């Protein structure tokens, strides 16, 4: 049975463990078919780094370019089912990947969108920043799934990078149901 999981790679920063959440797609035999990582990317060199700066872009990478995958990392299964449905959900994540990357968002190590406090009655400004955990949350929502609880702190998980209407359009275009009661 194919499956899609959320994994955590834990960076030990000082005495506080911070986690990098990422997605893994397994085929019917448990082999890794794909991964999605949110990474900081230098806009000039195109190189990825584990710890970005605000001068970097937040980029969704469809592979483990930093070799963060390790056996035994914390993992929560998000979904299991037929390979065809898994492929449809993964395509929805790929569509969100394309939208996120086209925006050239600013990488923020803490994951906030840098818009700061705002008047809640005013229209929501476009998201301008996030981090790897913002990416994983957005991709999970784009697949019509719910974020699981994970064992390590993952700043940025509270910051979706696409609006609810954009997520719903991705779900519809991939023939996936829109979850009732919200996604988070």
Secondary structure, 3 states (H helix, E strand, C coil): CEEEEEEEEEEEECCEEEEEEEEEEECCCCCEEEEEEEEEECCCCCCEECCCCCCCEEEEECCCCCCCCCCCCCEEEEEEECHHHHHHHHHHHHHHHHHHHHCCCEECCCCCCCCCCCCCCCCCCCCCEECHHHHHHHHHHHCCCCCCCCCCCCCCCCCCCCCHHHHHHHHHHCCCCCCCCCCC
